[in-house]
Amino acid sequence: MKMRNRFVGKAVFPLILCFLFPCFSCRDEEREEFVRIDAAQELDRLQKENETLIRENELMKNQNITESRLSGKIEYFYTRKDYEMAKSYLNVFMDLFPQSQKISIYHEYYGVIQEFEKDEEEKRLLDFQKLQADNTGIWTVENFTDQNGNPTDRKFITTREVLSGTYSDVSFDAATFSADFIIVSKSNFALRIFERGNKEPVSGNARTPVKYNIQVVGADGKSYSFAARNTSDRILFGSMPSSRVHDILMQGGKISFKLTTSRDGYNVTYTFSIPNAQCYNTAFRLLNAK
């Protein structure tokens, strides 16, 4: 089973972009952070584009250019649908030759370019909105694989990167380990733990299962404890504890875990946390999407 594997001078007008963002499926504070980042990036892009057009305008003014030559540039780029360059030359032409007989047709060109830019921006915004609607934060939905390594129709939720923590036993104090969730459904949670960089998880078997007491502390500070068993290569939470942990994850925020067990008569304690469980609700929706 595989677990990981977007007229200047006199004719250059300021470029203004307004965004309308829908409610995304993550929590409001994270959604606002994504919107803020994207708006800043888009404003930076538009400012740079405006500066480029201004420089192009000034350069063309300083050149000994004829109406015919400039018109040829416009027709060339407009025909090729290179609207960014066509718009730049149109701005210069309208600035230098406002009495030209071609002004009326070039106004039409300009209108076509503006409509194209509007359509492209709307498409980009819709793509962005869809991306944010399906943002899963630290989570990812993957497919189980068969014995040949081919993906099956069965899916599960896990984290994009393994979670890390520390454990203590008779030999080690605060040694490192990693944790890997396998969430098949609301009532089917499992966890694998890998000690000190081992490639194989800590395992048990049906005759001698490894028993754990697990404490989960949610973002609201409330804790929930339950017993779990490892009879293979993973710790199975059981139906009711899985549902409780699912509800805790749905709240988002930092979630802390503490697992205690015994080994050779000595206590073993594992602690790790999910720094930010936000967008787990989106991952769960995608898990169940048809």
MILODREN-272908 format. One line per 4 residues: number of its first residue (from 1); their letters; for each residue x, y, z of N, C-alpha, C, O. Coordinates in steps of 0.001 Angstrom, whole numbers, padded with zeros to 6 digits. Layout:
residues N
NUM = A = X Y Z X Y Z X Y Z X Y Z  ...
END
This chain:
residues 290
1 = MKMR = 000830 -001190 000000 000000 000000 000000 000872 001250 000000 001725 001421 000871  000647 002141 -001006 001436 003362 -001116 000804 004471 -000296 -000384 004761 -000432  001611 005092 000560 001057 006087 001468 001400 007527 001083 000706 008438 001535  002474 007792 000242 002899 009149 -000046 003002 009448 -001534 002448 010075 -002437
5 = NRFV = 003611 008970 -001378 004275 009045 -002641 004598 010596 -002708 005187 011062 -003683  -001494 033080 -014105 -002173 034821 -014764 -002570 037211 -016148 -003506 037950 -015847  -005670 055679 -023032 -004665 056406 -023594 -003582 056701 -022551 -004001 057381 -021614  -001750 056209 -022462 -000678 056167 -021455 000043 057510 -021523 -000138 058194 -022531
9 = GKAV = 000893 057984 -020493 001385 059358 -020380 000126 060155 -020261 -000578 060154 -019252  -000120 060841 -021356 -001454 061400 -021441 -002441 060260 -021618 -003620 060337 -021269  -001875 059187 -022189 -002767 058076 -022505 -002568 056869 -021629 -003206 055839 -021844  -001690 056969 -020636 -001528 055831 -019700 -002398 056084 -018490 -002148 057022 -017733
13 = FPLI = -003380 055290 -018300 -004249 055427 -017130 -003823 054446 -016068 -003297 053381 -016390  -004031 054769 -014833 -003728 053793 -013760 -004543 052543 -013957 -005684 052590 -014416  -003950 051433 -013609 -004615 050127 -013696 -005181 049788 -012342 -004468 049765 -011339  -006469 049527 -012324 -007126 049238 -011044 -007798 047895 -011127 -008475 047586 -012108
17 = LCFL = -007616 047109 -010113 -008248 045767 -010071 -009079 045641 -008817 -008615 045942 -007718  -010309 045195 -008986 -011175 044952 -007836 -011475 043481 -007756 -011756 042843 -008770  -011418 042944 -006576 -011669 041516 -006376 -012960 041308 -005606 -013264 042037 -004661  -013712 040304 -006024 -014860 039834 -005256 -014617 038396 -004915 -014607 037538 -005797
21 = FPCF = -014423 038123 -003671 -014081 036767 -003254 -015270 036099 -002574 -015930 036710 -001735  -015543 034859 -002930 -016623 034127 -002265 -016158 033566 -000940 -014982 033654 -000585  -017080 032999 -000231 -016713 032299 001001 -016111 030972 000632 -016740 030184 -000073  -014900 030704 001093 -014237 029452 000797 -014538 028460 001900 -015124 028795 002929
25 = SCRD = -014125 027244 001657 -014500 026195 002580 -013607 026137 003804 -013945 025437 004759  -012486 026838 003821 -011650 026867 005023 -012180 027917 005972 -013129 028629 005645  -011588 028019 007126 -012008 028993 008122 -011706 030394 007639 -010789 030578 006838  -012472 031422 008117 -012390 032785 007601 -011005 033371 007680 -010555 034009 006729
29 = EERE = -010310 033173 008793 -009007 033816 008952 -008011 033311 007928 -007211 034098 007423  -008028 032040 007606 -007094 031512 006606 -007507 031953 005214 -006656 032264 004380  -008835 031982 004952 -009317 032439 003667 -008871 033869 003419 -008394 034185 002329  -009021 034762 004434 -008617 036152 004292 -007129 036265 004042 -006689 037151 003309
33 = EFVR = -006349 035385 004639 -004900 035415 004431 -004560 035082 002985 -003701 035733 002390  -005221 034075 002407 -004982 033730 001004 -005377 034890 000098 -004642 035216 -000834  -006539 035528 000357 -007017 036644 -000452 -006045 037792 -000362 -005746 038429 -001372  -005535 038077 000849 -004608 039178 001046 -003311 038951 000281 -002776 039874 -000333
37 = IDAA = -002813 037736 000320 -001575 037403 -000390 -001767 037534 -001894 -000926 038114 -002580  -002892 036987 -002420 -003125 037016 -003853 -003336 038436 -004342 -002832 038789 -005408  -004075 039279 -003591 -004312 040662 -003977 -003004 041439 -004031 -002797 042250 -004934  -002129 041195 -003078 -000826 041870 -003064 000009 041452 -004271 000655 042288 -004902
41 = QELD = -000004 040167 -004588 000748 039685 -005747 000197 040260 -007037 000961 040646 -007922  -001135 040322 -007154 -001759 040855 -008368 -001490 042349 -008511 -001230 042820 -009618  -001547 043107 -007410 -001249 044535 -007449 000185 044767 -007891 000457 045665 -008689  001107 043956 -007373 002505 044067 -007764 002680 043797 -009258 003437 044489 -009940
45 = RLQK = 001954 042760 -009770 002054 042436 -011199 001544 043575 -012062 002163 043916 -013070  000400 044177 -011671 -000184 045266 -012449 000674 046523 -012397 000770 047248 -013387  001291 046784 -011265 002178 047942 -011163 003382 047784 -012092 003792 048731 -012763  003939 046576 -012118 005075 046327 -013001 004675 046445 -014465 005432 046972 -015280
49 = ENET = 003474 045951 -014799 002992 046047 -016183 002796 047502 -016578 003139 047896 -017693  002238 048316 -015659 002029 049730 -015930 003354 050454 -016131 003475 051304 -017013  004351 050115 -015306 005679 050718 -015446 006307 050358 -016787 006974 051188 -017406  006095 049127 -017234 006626 048695 -018525 005999 049486 -019660 006689 049903 -020590
53 = LIRE = 004695 049691 -019582 004005 050456 -020632 004456 051916 -020639 004600 052518 -021703  004676 052480 -019465 005149 053869 -019391 006537 053994 -020024 006801 054922 -020788  007429 053034 -019690 008769 053064 -020284 008706 052909 -021796 009443 053576 -022521  007824 052028 -022275 007658 051822 -023712 007174 053093 -024391 007630 053433 -025483
57 = NELM = 006250 053793 -023743 005713 055040 -024278 006810 056092 -024400 006950 056742 -025436  007584 056252 -023330 008659 057244 -023336 009722 056905 -024379 010254 057794 -025044  010025 055624 -024516 011023 055197 -025499 010562 055525 -026911 011334 056029 -027726  009296 055233 -027190 008769 055499 -028526 008742 056992 -028826 008989 057401 -029960
61 = KNQN = 008445 057811 -027815 008427 059261 -028008 009801 059787 -028406 009917 060713 -029209  010837 059184 -027834 012201 059647 -028060 012775 059153 -029384 013868 059561 -029776  012049 058280 -030072 012518 057764 -031352 011892 058560 -032495 010795 059105 -032367  012611 058612 -033608 012116 059286 -034808 011219 058313 -035547 011647 057657 -036497
65 = ITES = 009973 058222 -035106 009089 057221 -035665 007961 057883 -036443 007436 058914 -036022  007593 057305 -037561 006543 057843 -038409 005203 057208 -038077 005127 056148 -037455  004147 057892 -038513 002800 057354 -038301 002643 056010 -038992 002040 055087 -038443  003187 055903 -040194 003063 054669 -040967 003778 053503 -040281 003254 052392 -040203
69 = RLSG = 004971 053780 -039795 005730 052715 -039146 005056 052238 -037868 004976 051039 -037601  004577 053189 -037090 003920 052839 -035849 002613 052091 -036117 002266 051153 -035399  001899 052512 -037150 000671 051824 -037528 000955 050378 -037920 000186 049471 -037602  002076 050180 -038618 002450 048822 -038998 002684 047940 -037789 002296 046772 -037787
73 = KIEY = 003316 048489 -036759 003541 047743 -035521 002213 047331 -034892 002038 046195 -034452  001269 048301 -034862 -000033 048024 -034266 -000727 046882 -035004 -001209 045938 -034378  -000778 046967 -036329 -001465 045951 -037125 -000800 044584 -036948 -001481 043562 -036866  000511 044574 -036890 001235 043305 -036748 000870 042609 -035441 000476 041443 -035433
77 = FYTR = 001006 043330 -034355 000754 042693 -033062 -000734 042433 -032832 -001097 041439 -032205  -001595 043319 -033334 -003035 043104 -033161 -003491 041868 -033926 -004290 041078 -033422  -002975 041702 -035157 -003332 040532 -035960 -002863 039257 -035289 -003555 038241 -035344  -001704 039291 -034659 -001168 038122 -033969 -001815 037918 -032594 -001497 036959 -031889
81 = KDYE = -002702 038800 -032227 -003369 038766 -030927 -002391 038872 -029766 -002640 038379 -028665  -001262 039537 -030049 -000339 039886 -028967 -000819 041223 -028418 -000248 042276 -028704  -001885 041156 -027620 -002595 042362 -027222 -001806 043252 -026274 -002032 044461 -026230  -000895 042679 -025523 -000094 043508 -024622 000787 044469 -025413 000866 045656 -025096
85 = MAKS = 001459 043938 -026461 002297 044791 -027306 001439 045730 -028149 001783 046900 -028314  000322 045226 -028686 -000562 046067 -029495 -001076 047243 -028679 -001136 048371 -029169  -001439 046980 -027454 -001947 048039 -026582 -000870 049078 -026302 -001159 050273 -026239  000365 048631 -026134 001465 049553 -025886 001652 050497 -027071 001786 051707 -026887
89 = YLNV = 001661 049941 -028297 001822 050770 -029502 000602 051648 -029750 000735 052774 -030229  -000583 051141 -029428 -001798 051959 -029557 -001730 053175 -028651 -002095 054277 -029062  -001270 052989 -027433 -001147 054106 -026500 -000208 055179 -027037 -000494 056372 -026935  000917 054746 -027610 001892 055689 -028162 001315 056400 -029380 001477 057610 -029539
93 = FMDL = 000633 055631 -030248 000054 056209 -031464 -000975 057281 -031111 -000960 058367 -031690  -001846 056993 -030190 -002878 057953 -029791 -002286 059185 -029136 -002851 060277 -029209  -001150 059000 -028500 -000463 060119 -027854 000230 061006 -028878 000186 062232 -028771  000883 060383 -029889 001685 061130 -030871 000877 061626 -032063 001182 062673 -032634
97 = FPQS = -000166 060864 -032440 -000917 061202 -033659 -002420 061243 -033371 -003183 060454 -033929  -002846 062170 -032493 -004263 062207 -032110 -005201 062637 -033236 -006403 062382 -033157  -004674 063292 -034296 -005503 063746 -035423 -005483 062763 -036582 -006037 063054 -037641  -004868 061627 -036409 -004788 060645 -037490 -006176 060146 -037893 -007089 060064 -037072
101 = QKIS = -006308 059816 -039178 -007565 059262 -039667 -007812 057850 -039129 -008924 057327 -039206  -006760 057249 -038588 -006900 055885 -038088 -007326 055820 -036619 -007518 054741 -036058  -007470 057002 -036011 -007790 057016 -034583 -009086 056261 -034280 -009152 055515 -033303  -010107 056448 -035104 -011392 055806 -034814 -011279 054292 -034820 -011806 053622 -033932
105 = IYHE = -010589 053746 -035828 -010435 052282 -035876 -009572 051790 -034738 -009779 050690 -034226  -008593 052609 -034335 -007735 052188 -033232 -008451 052262 -031888 -008101 051551 -030946  -009457 053133 -031810 -010301 053120 -030624 -011060 051796 -030541 -011251 051242 -029458  -011487 051303 -031697 -012168 050007 -031725 -011213 048892 -031304 -011580 048008 -030530
109 = YYGV = -009981 048943 -031823 -008974 047956 -031415 -008806 047965 -029896 -008762 046924 -029241  -008716 049175 -029370 -008494 049324 -027939 -009644 048703 -027156 -009430 048045 -026137  -010860 048916 -027639 -012017 048329 -026973 -011990 046817 -026993 -012325 046177 -025996  -011592 046229 -028123 -011480 044779 -028219 -010459 044255 -027218 -010685 043247 -026549
113 = IQEF = -009329 044958 -027127 -008276 044535 -026196 -008771 044619 -024755 -008500 043725 -023953  -009488 045676 -024423 -010005 045809 -023065 -010986 044686 -022733 -010975 044165 -021618  -011826 044313 -023684 -012761 043205 -023455 -012005 041897 -023262 -012364 041084 -022411  -010958 041698 -024056 -010138 040499 -023921 -009499 040446 -022545 -009516 039406 -021886
117 = EKDE = -008935 041570 -022110 -008297 041617 -020797 -009308 041358 -019686 -008994 040697 -018696  -010521 041881 -019852 -011564 041666 -018853 -011935 040184 -018769 -012077 039630 -017678  -012090 039550 -019937 -012418 038124 -019959 -011313 037293 -019334 -011584 036359 -018579  -010068 037627 -019644 -008939 036894 -019089 -008862 037051 -017577 -008552 036097 -016864
121 = EEKR = -009141 038243 -017094 -009093 038479 -015657 -010205 037725 -014949 -009996 037174 -013868  -011384 037699 -015551 -012491 036953 -014961 -012170 035469 -014906 -012467 034799 -013917  -011564 034958 -015969 -011180 033548 -016002 -010133 033249 -014930 -010217 032237 -014234  -009143 034140 -014804 -008109 033949 -013798 -008698 033979 -012394 -008299 033203 -011525
125 = LLDF = -009658 034889 -012178 -010281 034998 -010871 -011104 033746 -010551 -011082 033256 -009422  -011825 033238 -011545 -012597 032016 -011329 -011693 030838 -011015 -012001 030014 -010153  -010566 030767 -011730 -009605 029696 -011449 -009064 029814 -010036 -008904 028811 -009340  -008782 031038 -009615 -008270 031262 -008272 -009314 030864 -007219 -008995 030238 -006209
129 = QKLQ = -010563 031244 -007485 -011624 030921 -006538 -011798 029418 -006401 -011992 028903 -005299  -011728 028716 -007528 -011860 027260 -007476 -010706 026641 -006705 -010885 025718 -005910  -009506 027178 -006965 -008338 026675 -006254 -008505 026842 -004751 -008204 025927 -003986  -008984 028003 -004327 -009155 028239 -002906 -010295 027421 -002325 -010249 026998 -001170
133 = ADNT = -011330 027203 -003151 -012451 026392 -002674 -012006 024970 -002377 -012570 024304 -001508  -010992 024505 -003099 -010492 023144 -002902 -009187 023103 -002121 -008506 022078 -002104  -008833 024210 -001473 -007596 024227 -000703 -007732 023342 000534 -008682 023483 001304  -006799 022449 000717 -006861 021522 001846 -005773 021770 002881 -005572 020945 003772
137 = GIWT = -005069 022893 002778 -004068 023200 003799 -002986 022141 003874 -002377 021793 002862  -002745 021623 005086 -001687 020623 005273 -002136 019229 004840 -001330 018299 004799  -003430 019085 004516 -003988 017765 004219 -003949 017442 002731 -003839 018333 001889  -004038 016180 002431 -004122 015739 001047 -004972 014476 000980 -004987 013676 001915
141 = VENF = -005674 014307 -000130 -006475 013105 -000345 -005745 012242 -001369 -005462 012688 -002481  -005447 011014 -000986 -004709 010115 -001858 -005478 008816 -002064 -006489 008555 -001412  -004970 008014 -002987 -005599 006722 -003277 -004756 005583 -002728 -003527 005611 -002793  -005432 004587 -002191 -004727 003360 -001859 -004256 002709 -003162 -004814 002958 -004231
145 = TDQN = -003238 001887 -003056 -002737 001174 -004230 -002893 -000323 -004034 -003006 -000808 -002908  -002898 -001051 -005147 -003000 -002503 -005058 -001609 -003108 -004926 -000626 -002387 -004757  -001530 -004416 -005002 -000254 -005107 -004815 000761 -004764 -005894 001963 -004921 -005685  000288 -004295 -007050 001193 -003920 -008143 001546 -002438 -008122 002237 -001949 -009016
149 = GNPT = 001081 -001734 -007117 001392 -000308 -006999 000478 000592 -007801 000744 001787 -007927  -000606 000037 -008352 -001551 000837 -009126 -002621 001429 -008210 -003086 000751 -007295  -003018 002683 -008443 -004020 003309 -007577 -005386 002643 -007704 -005800 002268 -008801  -006068 002500 -006604 -007422 001953 -006584 -008426 003090 -006411 -008048 004260 -006344
153 = DRKF = -009710 002733 -006341 -010748 003747 -006150 -010870 004185 -004697 -011477 005219 -004418  -010309 003423 -003769 -010400 003767 -002355 -009454 004915 -002013 -008289 004919 -002410  -009974 005878 -001275 -009202 007069 -000932 -009036 007203 000571 -009768 006595 001352  -008066 008005 000954 -007856 008312 002371 -007263 009709 002509 -006700 010256 001561
157 = ITTR = -007397 010268 003691 -006808 011581 004010 -005544 011357 004816 -005508 010515 005713  -004523 012103 004495 -003312 012119 005308 -002738 013529 005234 -003350 014408 004626  -001591 013758 005832 -000961 015070 005751 000046 015086 004612 000612 014049 004265  000272 016259 004028 001214 016368 002906 002628 015984 003340 003376 015359 002588
161 = EVLS = 002971 016363 004545 004267 016011 005114 004024 015233 006400 003059 015484 007122  004905 014293 006672 004723 013528 007904 004867 014462 009109 005620 015436 009071  004146 014150 010153 004212 014930 011386 005350 014404 012249 005605 013199 012256  006020 015255 012959 007153 014824 013779 006895 015142 015245 006169 016076 015587
165 = GTYS = 007510 014339 016089 007386 014536 017522 008549 013901 018248 009558 013569 017627  008427 013725 019558 009486 013099 020356 008884 011996 021207 007702 012026 021550  009716 011024 021540 009273 009954 022434 010369 009636 023428 011546 009915 023199  009957 009051 024530 010893 008673 025583 010612 007240 026002 009458 006846 026167
169 = DVSF = 011689 006454 026174 011567 005101 026710 012771 004834 027607 013446 005779 028016  013050 003602 027916 014142 003284 028809 015497 003662 028220 016442 003922 028966  015604 003695 026897 016888 003988 026251 017042 005423 025788 018158 005937 025707  015950 006061 025488 016016 007402 024907 015128 008372 025667 014079 008013 026201
173 = DAAT = 015589 009613 025696 014793 010695 026259 014627 011756 025183 015608 012366 024760  013394 011983 024735 013087 012949 023672 013745 012575 022350 014281 013443 021661  013711 011307 021991 014154 010878 020662 013079 011255 019645 011913 011418 020004  013465 011392 018395 012517 011837 017375 011746 010667 016768 012254 009551 016664
177 = FSAD = 010524 010948 016377 009735 009979 015621 008809 010755 014683 008646 011966 014831  008209 010065 013727 007266 010703 012813 005940 009972 012877 005889 008782 013187  004876 010685 012584 003524 010132 012636 002820 010377 011302 002969 011420 010667  002044 009360 010910 001404 009382 009596 -000048 008947 009730 -000316 007789 010052
181 = FIIV = -001008 009870 009485 -002421 009530 009587 -002928 008808 008341 -002480 009061 007223  -003872 007903 008571 -004600 007231 007493 -006079 007360 007858 -006579 006615 008701  -006769 008292 007233 -008166 008579 007564 -009039 008135 006397 -009078 008785 005353  -009729 007035 006585 -010552 006460 005519 -011967 007017 005547 -012593 007186 004500
185 = SKSN = -012459 007295 006716 -013809 007846 006875 -013896 008503 008244 -012932 008496 009009  -015053 009066 008545 -015261 009724 009840 -015061 008751 010994 -014630 009144 012079  -015368 007509 010762 -015279 006514 011837 -014148 005520 011629 -014150 004450 012237  -013188 005850 010787 -012077 004933 010507 -010763 005698 010446 -010322 006116 009375
189 = FALR = -010148 005875 011608 -008876 006581 011736 -007783 005576 012120 -008007 004663 012914  -006620 005766 011546 -005455 004980 011957 -004235 005880 011943 -004215 006926 011294  -003212 005446 012681 -001982 006233 012809 -000787 005305 012778 -000762 004297 013485  000189 005628 011978 001449 004881 011975 002526 005759 012607 002542 006973 012408
193 = IFER = 003423 005139 013369 004529 005884 013965 005847 005215 013584 005960 003989 013583  006833 006036 013262 008143 005590 012818 009195 006164 013764 009372 007380 013826  009875 005320 014482 010851 005789 015455 012212 006047 014829 012697 005261 014015  012818 007158 015218 014198 007500 014865 014507 007289 013384 015547 006722 013049
197 = GNKE = 013615 007740 012489 013869 007672 011060 013713 006307 010449 014063 006123 009283  013199 005335 011187 012997 003998 010626 012011 004037 009465 011050 004806 009481  012259 003199 008456 011353 003130 007318 010133 002270 007613 009087 002431 006983  010266 001360 008569 009145 000508 008941 008473 001051 010194 009156 001449 011137
201 = PVSG = 007145 001072 010215 006445 001596 011395 006497 000625 012563 006765 -000565 012392  006239 001148 013742 006119 000305 014922 004915 -000612 014709 003829 -000150 014357  005115 -001914 014924 004058 -002875 014603 003698 -003758 015787 004478 -003930 016724  002505 -004306 015716 002049 -005296 016669 001438 -006446 015898 001530 -006494 014671
205 = NART = 000813 -007375 016609 000122 -008470 015927 -001098 -008851 016748 -001304 -008364 017860  -001894 -009731 016174 -003157 -010098 016814 -002935 -010778 018162 -003721 -010567 019085  -001883 -011589 018299 -001632 -012295 019555 -001101 -011369 020633 -001512 -011442 021791  -000196 -010507 020244 000388 -009565 021212 000240 -008131 020701 001227 -007515 020299
209 = PVKY = -000959 -007605 020713 -001168 -006237 020223 -000469 -005215 021122 -000313 -005431 022324  -000059 -004124 020533 000509 -003016 021301 -000660 -002111 021693 -001354 -001558 020840  -000856 -001979 023004 -001979 -001178 023493 -001525 000236 023829 -000442 000432 024381  -002339 001200 023500 -002022 002611 023721 -003164 003306 024444 -004335 002976 024256
213 = NIQV = -002802 004265 025266 -003759 005243 025761 -003437 006547 025049 -002310 007037 025113  -004426 007103 024375 -004197 008299 023551 -005004 009468 024100 -006206 009358 024337  -004316 010586 024294 -004968 011821 024723 -004849 012855 023603 -003760 013106 023085  -005989 013450 023240 -006027 014470 022191 -006529 015769 022800 -007575 015794 023450
217 = VGAD = -005780 016853 022589 -006179 018173 023091 -006486 019059 021888 -005618 019311 021052  -007739 019533 021809 -008168 020360 020688 -007746 021805 020816 -007168 022213 021824  -008041 022578 019780 -007686 023999 019772 -008403 024765 020869 -007949 025836 021274  -009517 024234 021356 -010265 024904 022426 -009748 024537 023813 -010283 024996 024822
221 = GKSY = -008703 023704 023860 -008118 023316 025143 -008766 022113 025791 -008269 021631 026809  -009836 021619 025250 -010500 020445 025814 -009786 019174 025384 -009304 019072 024256  -009723 018215 026285 -009011 016978 025971 -009978 015799 025893 -011067 015817 026469  -009545 014778 025165 -010327 013556 025006 -009351 012392 025025 -008349 012408 024310
225 = SFAA = -009633 011395 025830 -008746 010239 025945 -009477 008968 025546 -010687 008850 025739  -008729 008009 024983 -009321 006743 024584 -008217 005693 024457 -007033 006024 024392  -008619 004449 024424 -007678 003339 024259 -007671 002906 022792 -008700 002953 022118  -006487 002479 022301 -006349 002030 020923 -005374 000865 020873 -004615 000644 021817
229 = RNTS = -005393 000123 019779 -004549 -001069 019644 -003831 -001077 018301 -004332 -000558 017303  -002650 -001676 018301 -001882 -001884 017075 -001706 -003386 016892 -000977 -004032 017644  -002381 -003933 015885 -002250 -005368 015618 -001592 -005633 014264 -001544 -006778 013815  -001087 -004591 013612 -000400 -004743 012314 000699 -003702 012219 001673 -003757 012970
233 = DRIL = 000554 -002757 011308 001562 -001699 011178 000981 -000334 011499 001570 000696 011170  -000196 -000332 012152 -000845 000940 012459 -001694 000827 013711 -002141 -000253 014095  -001904 001988 014339 -002745 002064 015528 -004161 002384 015077 -004407 003426 014468  -005095 001482 015379 -006491 001673 015009 -007237 002376 016131 -007197 001929 017277
237 = FGSM = -007912 003461 015815 -008592 004245 016834 -009931 003640 017252 -010367 003835 018387  -010571 002927 016372 -011917 002451 016674 -012961 003451 016209 -012654 004625 016004  -014202 002986 016039 -015254 003809 015452 -015572 005067 016255 -015533 006172 015715  -015888 004908 017553 -016283 006070 018353 -015131 007055 018572 -015334 008255 018391
241 = PSSR = -013935 006602 018954 -012819 007544 019089 -012495 008243 017770 -012155 009426 017761  -012601 007513 016656 -012342 008135 015350 -013295 009299 015111 -012880 010365 014655  -014571 009093 015421 -015568 010150 015226 -015275 011360 016112 -015456 012505 015697  -014818 011088 017344 -014478 012193 018241 -013274 012972 017733 -013282 014202 017756
245 = VHDI = -012241 012277 017276 -011052 012951 016749 -011415 013708 015467 -010920 014811 015233  -012271 013119 014648 -012758 013796 013438 -013391 015141 013804 -013098 016154 013170  -014248 015157 014810 -014904 016401 015227 -013895 017426 015724 -014047 018624 015485  -012864 016950 016417 -011818 017858 016906 -011050 018473 015737 -010755 019668 015746
249 = LMQG = -010730 017666 014743 -010020 018171 013568 -010866 019163 012782 -010341 020128 012226  -012165 018931 012736 -013068 019831 012010 -013047 021246 012597 -013376 022208 011903  -012660 021377 013877 -012597 022692 014510 -011373 023480 014046 -011343 024702 014191  -010366 022805 013491 -009146 023474 013055 -008243 023847 014205 -008472 023440 015344
253 = GKIS = -007206 024629 013907 -006275 025058 014934 -005260 023986 015293 -005144 022968 014610  -004530 024227 016372 -003495 023296 016810 -004118 022139 017590 -004917 022345 018504  -003738 020926 017211 -004231 019727 017880 -003023 018962 018417 -002087 018678 017669  -003039 018628 019704 -001915 017927 020324 -002292 016485 020642 -003428 016192 021014
257 = FKLT = -001306 015580 020487 -001516 014162 020752 -000451 013655 021719 000720 014026 021640  -000897 012789 022639 000033 012111 023543 -000359 010644 023597 -001496 010310 023929  000583 009774 023272 000344 008343 023288 001232 007713 024352 002428 007998 024406  000675 006881 025178 001476 006156 026171 001249 004661 026000 000129 004222 025743
261 = TSRD = 002314 003884 026144 002261 002430 026044 003396 001874 026892 004068 002625 027599  003609 000587 026827 004739 -000014 027543 005498 -000924 026579 004940 -001462 025623  006794 -001076 026868 007654 -001929 026048 008657 -002612 026970 009427 -001950 027666  008641 -003915 026968 009548 -004671 027831 009423 -004230 029295 010408 -004203 030032
265 = GYNV = 008229 -003897 029688 007994 -003514 031078 008271 -002065 031384 008106 -001647 032530  008686 -001278 030407 008989 000132 030644 007977 001007 029896 007492 000640 028825  007672 002155 030471 006740 003085 029832 007378 003764 028613 008567 004083 028605  006556 003969 027596 006972 004702 026395 005929 005785 026142 004731 005505 026127
269 = TYTF = 006378 007007 025946 005473 008141 025724 005828 008867 024428 006981 009237 024206  004844 009060 023596 005010 009788 022332 004179 011067 022391 003027 011037 022823  004749 012178 021964 004001 013435 021869 004274 014084 020513 005413 014140 020051  003222 014564 019900 003357 015315 018641 002117 016187 018486 001152 016040 019235
273 = SIPN = 002144 017081 017528 000989 017956 017319 000786 018253 015833 001711 018159 015025  -000430 018606 015509 -000770 019141 014186 -000788 020656 014352 -001675 021184 015022  000170 021369 013760 000269 022822 013996 -000994 023584 013632 -001372 024529 014324  -001648 023177 012548 -002851 023872 012113 -003714 022909 011309 -003380 022568 010174
277 = AQCY = -004801 022480 011885 -005677 021504 011230 -006701 022147 010311 -007555 021448 009767  -006639 023453 010125 -007604 024121 009252 -007616 023495 007863 -006598 023004 007375  -008770 023523 007252 -009030 022958 005920 -009183 021438 005930 -009329 020819 004877  -009151 020840 007121 -009472 019415 007195 -010892 019177 006665 -011164 018155 006034
281 = NTAF = -011794 020137 006931 -013175 019991 006447 -013224 019915 004920 -014049 019190 004365  -012344 020659 004234 -012305 020596 002769 -011788 019247 002311 -012326 018653 001377  -010747 018766 002966 -010209 017450 002616 -011270 016371 002812 -011391 015462 001992  -012037 016471 003896 -013073 015479 004157 -014168 015542 003086 -014697 014509 002676
285 = RLLN = -014508 016761 002631 -015489 016895 001551 -014992 016250 000270 -015741 015548 -000409  -013727 016486 -000063 -013154 015907 -001278 -013026 014384 -001165 -013141 013668 -002160  -012789 013903 000049 -012703 012460 000251 -014011 011786 -000150 -014006 010695 -000719  -015114 012434 000146 -016421 011863 -000122 -017043 012318 -001426 -018181 011958 -001727
289 = AK = -016300 013120 -002222 -016824 013589 -003507 -016883 012434 -004508 -015982 011597 -004555  -017928 012396 -005290 -018104 011334 -006286 -017477 011731 -007617 -017526 010962 -008576
END
